[in-house]
Amino acid sequence: MPTRTLLPLVLALILSACSKHETPRLVSDAMQVPKGIELAEVRQERGEVEVFGTVRSVQRASLAFRLMGNVNSVAAGLGTQVAAGDVLATLHSADLEAKLAQASAALNTAQRDAARERVLAEKGASTAESVRALEDRLMVAQASVRELEAMLSFATLRAPLSGRIASRSVEPGDFVGAGQVVFKLEAGDRLEIEAPIPLSLASSLATGGELRVVIDGATLTATLRELSAGADAVSRTLSIKADLPAGTQATPGTFARIRLQAAGTERLLVPASALERVGQLDRVLVVGQEGTVSRRLVKTGLAHDGQVEVLAGLRVGERIVRNAAAFGRIGGEKLQQTAQP
């Protein structure tokens, strides 16, 4: 039988025997460990579940014209850094400009007529009713000019905040409808993570709490800012927003992983430095009763942050040699023990 086939079988038999192994007496804290050798205790913690989210800018905007029309010019491209108030694009507005000129002329006429009628009324050559009628016409002309000026301003799209152009979906000559999004703008000075959280994990979350997140291989601590009050009826998830630390270097849209502790998923952890790798097998140096040290095969799982999950072969509270590579001795030797002071 090939060696590769035998190794998993041997490991299964040994781990089965380990499950019947009595828990050794804990080593006294007064035990004197040889110089350069450190001990660690097998500890238990809740397992982690990863949920996935997206990095976003806290300040962002989707921009659209309030008028329909053909695009005249586009002043900003993808990735362009813009300041609040900068012109991003304009629409052809010759028809609005012509209407505004016509309304302005009508306003001038209404102003002259109203002024002349007031003079005539003061001389008794006109009635108060005629003055009021011309003043009403003047107010209508003024309102028409203000309306057209506002519509003409809508033909120019400006940045509402300083940031970078994240999306552009318009070119000169394109026809756009009112409300059609043509730019997406993001201010990258403050970043957050948006993510859907399963209901089974949401009970342990509270606004202001800390979340451990991983972005581009870097582990960061985010602060939960928003937690939706109701769950999505289809996905059975709650939406959250968590602020990333100031100065975080990440691109909006980047994939992020959020690590949450889940009840009922307890696991045993040991330092990665406590493991000895022999072929396809892992083993640790266990400190037994009377200070003896013996090697024991273990079955390992996932590793992260310098810790390795142990699936079989150890129990909570057992002592092991932390720096197995430095021990370098055959198992079974006693560690020196001194009396309690």
C-alpha positions in Angstrom: 0.0 0.0 0.0 1.4 3.4 -0.9 2.8 5.6 1.9 0.5 8.5 1.1 -2.5 6.2 1.7 -1.1 4.8 5.0 -0.4 8.2 6.6 -4.1 9.3 7.0 -5.0 5.9 8.4 -2.1 6.0 10.9 -3.2 9.5 12.0 -6.8 8.4 12.5 -5.8 5.4 14.6 -3.5 7.6 16.8 -6.0 10.4 17.3 -8.6 7.7 18.2 -6.3 6.5 20.9 -5.7 10.1 22.0 -9.4 10.6 22.7 -9.1 7.9 25.4 -6.1 9.5 27.0 -6.7 10.8 30.5 -6.2 14.5 31.0 -2.8 14.9 32.8 -2.5 16.9 35.9 -1.7 20.5 35.2 1.9 21.5 35.7 2.6 23.8 38.7 3.3 27.4 37.9 6.4 27.0 40.1 7.9 24.5 37.6 11.3 25.6 36.4 11.5 25.4 32.6 14.8 25.0 30.9 16.2 28.3 29.6 14.8 29.4 26.3 11.7 27.1 26.6 8.3 28.6 27.0 5.0 26.9 27.9 1.5 27.7 26.6 -1.9 26.6 27.6 -4.4 25.1 25.2 -7.3 27.6 25.2 -10.8 27.6 23.9 -12.7 30.5 22.2 -15.7 30.9 20.1 -15.3 30.2 16.5 -15.4 32.9 13.8 -17.7 33.3 10.9 -16.7 35.5 8.0 -19.3 37.7 6.2 -18.4 39.7 3.2 -18.9 43.4 2.6 -17.7 46.3 0.4 -15.6 49.4 1.2 -17.4 52.6 0.5 -16.9 56.3 0.9 -18.9 57.7 3.7 -19.6 60.8 1.6 -20.7 59.9 -2.0 -23.2 61.2 -4.5 -24.9 60.0 -7.6 -25.3 63.0 -10.0 -27.9 63.6 -12.7 -29.2 66.6 -14.7 -32.6 68.0 -13.7 -33.4 68.6 -17.4 -33.5 66.3 -20.4 -31.3 67.3 -23.4 -28.2 66.6 -25.4 -24.8 66.8 -23.6 -22.7 69.7 -24.8 -19.5 69.2 -22.9 -17.9 66.8 -20.3 -15.2 68.3 -18.1 -14.3 65.4 -15.8 -13.2 61.9 -16.5 -12.9 58.7 -14.4 -10.6 59.2 -11.4 -10.5 63.0 -11.8 -10.2 64.8 -8.5 -12.7 67.6 -8.3 -13.6 70.3 -5.8 -17.1 71.3 -4.6 -18.6 73.6 -7.2 -16.5 72.4 -10.2 -18.4 72.0 -13.5 -18.6 68.4 -14.5 -20.8 68.6 -17.7 -23.2 70.9 -19.5 -26.3 70.5 -21.8 -27.0 72.4 -25.0 -29.1 75.3 -23.8 -29.6 77.6 -26.8 -33.4 77.2 -26.6 -33.4 78.2 -22.9 -31.1 81.1 -23.5 -33.5 82.4 -26.2 -36.5 82.0 -24.0 -34.6 83.9 -21.2 -33.8 86.7 -23.5 -37.5 87.0 -24.6 -38.6 86.9 -20.9 -36.1 89.6 -20.0 -37.4 91.9 -22.8 -40.9 91.4 -21.6 -39.8 92.2 -18.0 -38.2 95.5 -19.2 -41.4 96.4 -21.0 -43.5 95.6 -17.9 -41.2 97.7 -15.7 -41.6 100.8 -18.1 -45.4 100.4 -18.4 -45.8 100.1 -14.6 -43.6 103.1 -14.0 -45.5 105.3 -16.5 -48.8 104.3 -15.1 -47.8 105.3 -11.6 -46.8 108.8 -12.9 -50.2 109.1 -14.7 -52.0 108.0 -11.6 -50.2 110.7 -9.5 -51.4 113.3 -12.0 -55.0 111.9 -12.0 -54.7 110.7 -15.5 -55.0 107.0 -14.6 -56.8 104.9 -12.1 -55.5 102.8 -9.2 -56.9 99.7 -10.8 -54.8 100.3 -14.0 -51.7 100.6 -11.8 -52.4 97.4 -10.0 -53.0 95.5 -13.3 -49.6 96.7 -14.7 -47.8 95.9 -11.4 -49.3 92.3 -11.5 -48.1 91.9 -15.1 -44.6 93.1 -13.9 -44.6 90.4 -11.1 -45.5 87.7 -13.7 -42.6 88.9 -15.9 -40.2 88.8 -13.0 -41.3 85.3 -12.1 -40.8 84.1 -15.7 -37.2 85.4 -15.7 -36.4 83.7 -12.4 -37.8 80.4 -13.6 -35.8 80.5 -16.8 -32.7 81.4 -15.0 -33.1 78.5 -12.7 -33.8 76.1 -15.7 -30.7 77.4 -17.4 -28.6 76.7 -14.3 -29.9 73.1 -14.4 -28.1 72.7 -17.7 -24.8 72.8 -15.9 -23.9 69.9 -13.6 -21.6 70.8 -10.7 -19.9 68.7 -8.0 -21.7 69.0 -4.7 -18.6 67.9 -2.7 -14.9 67.5 -3.2 -13.9 64.0 -4.2 -12.9 61.7 -7.1 -15.1 60.6 -10.0 -15.8 56.9 -9.5 -18.2 56.5 -12.4 -19.0 58.3 -15.6 -21.7 57.2 -18.1 -22.0 60.1 -20.5 -20.2 61.5 -23.5 -20.6 64.8 -25.5 -23.6 64.5 -27.8 -25.4 61.8 -25.7 -29.1 62.4 -24.9 -29.9 62.2 -21.2 -33.2 62.2 -19.4 -34.0 64.2 -16.3 -32.8 62.2 -13.3 -30.6 59.8 -15.2 -27.4 59.2 -13.2 -24.3 60.3 -15.3 -21.6 60.6 -12.6 -20.8 59.0 -9.3 -18.6 61.0 -7.0 -16.8 59.7 -3.9 -14.9 61.5 -1.2 -12.2 59.2 0.0 -11.2 60.9 3.2 -13.6 58.8 5.3 -14.3 55.1 4.5 -16.9 52.6 5.7 -17.9 49.0 5.1 -21.4 48.0 4.0 -22.4 44.4 4.6 -25.4 42.2 5.0 -25.3 40.2 8.3 -27.2 37.0 8.8 -29.9 37.2 11.6 -28.2 34.4 13.4 -25.1 36.6 14.0 -26.8 40.0 14.4 -27.9 39.5 18.1 -24.3 40.1 19.3 -24.0 43.4 17.4 -24.6 46.9 18.8 -23.8 50.3 17.4 -20.5 51.6 18.8 -19.1 48.1 19.0 -15.9 47.0 17.3 -15.6 44.6 14.4 -12.5 42.8 13.1 -12.2 43.2 9.3 -9.7 42.1 6.8 -9.0 44.3 3.7 -6.3 43.4 1.2 -4.7 41.1 3.8 -4.5 43.7 6.5 -6.5 43.2 9.7 -8.3 46.4 10.9 -10.8 47.3 13.7 -13.9 49.0 12.4 -16.6 50.7 14.5 -20.2 49.8 13.9 -22.1 53.0 13.1 -25.5 51.8 11.7 -27.5 48.6 12.1 -30.8 48.3 10.3 -33.9 47.8 12.4 -35.5 45.3 10.1 -34.3 42.3 8.2 -34.5 41.7 4.4 -37.5 39.4 3.8 -35.6 37.5 1.1 -32.1 37.1 2.4 -32.9 37.2 6.1 -30.1 39.6 6.7 -29.6 43.0 8.4 -27.6 45.8 6.7 -24.8 47.4 8.7 -22.4 50.3 8.2 -19.1 50.3 10.0 -16.5 53.1 10.0 -12.9 52.3 9.2 -10.1 53.9 11.1 -8.9 57.3 9.9 -6.1 57.0 7.4 -7.1 53.6 6.1 -5.6 53.1 2.6 -8.3 51.3 0.6 -10.0 51.9 -2.7 -13.8 52.3 -2.6 -15.4 49.2 -4.0 -12.8 46.9 -2.5 -13.8 43.5 -1.1 -13.8 43.2 2.7 -14.2 40.3 5.1 -15.8 40.8 8.5 -15.0 38.2 11.2 -17.7 37.6 13.8 -17.7 35.3 16.7 -20.6 32.7 16.6 -22.1 30.9 19.5 -21.9 27.1 19.3 -18.7 27.1 17.3 -16.1 26.9 20.1 -12.6 25.7 19.1 -9.3 24.9 20.6 -6.3 27.1 19.7 -2.6 26.7 20.1 0.3 28.9 19.0 1.6 28.1 15.5 5.1 27.8 16.9 4.0 24.9 19.1 3.5 22.6 16.1 6.1 20.2 14.8 5.5 19.2 11.2 6.5 15.6 10.3 5.6 14.8 6.7 1.9 15.2 6.5 1.4 15.0 10.3 1.4 17.6 13.0 2.4 17.1 16.6 2.9 19.1 19.8 5.0 18.6 23.0 2.6 18.1 25.9 3.7 18.7 29.5 2.2 15.8 31.4 2.1 14.8 35.1 5.3 15.1 37.1 6.6 17.5 34.5 7.2 14.9 31.7 7.2 16.1 28.2 5.9 13.8 25.4 5.1 14.3 21.8 1.4 13.9 20.7 -0.1 13.9 17.2 -2.9 16.4 16.6 -5.3 17.1 13.8 -5.2 20.8 12.9 -7.6 23.1 11.1 -7.4 26.8 10.0 -4.6 29.1 11.0 -4.7 32.9 11.4 -3.0 35.6 13.5 -0.3 33.2 14.7 -2.8 30.7 16.1 -3.8 27.3 14.8 -7.1 25.5 15.4 -6.8 22.0 16.9 -9.6 19.6 15.8 -8.5 16.6 17.8 -5.7 15.4 20.1 -5.7 18.1 22.9 -8.0 19.3 25.7 -8.7 22.7 27.1 -6.2 23.6 29.9 -3.4 21.2 28.8 0.1 22.7 28.8 2.3 22.5 25.8 5.7 23.7 24.8 5.2 27.0 22.9 8.5 27.0 21.0 8.7 23.4 19.9 11.6 24.0 17.5 13.8 25.2 20.4 13.0 22.2 22.6 14.7 19.8 20.3 14.7 16.8 22.7 13.3 13.3 22.7 9.9 13.1 24.6 9.7 11.6 28.0 12.4 13.7 29.8 11.4 15.5 33.0 11.4 19.2 33.4 13.1 20.4 36.6 10.7 21.3 39.3 11.3 23.5 42.3 9.4 23.9 45.5 6.8 26.5 45.9 8.3 29.6 47.4 
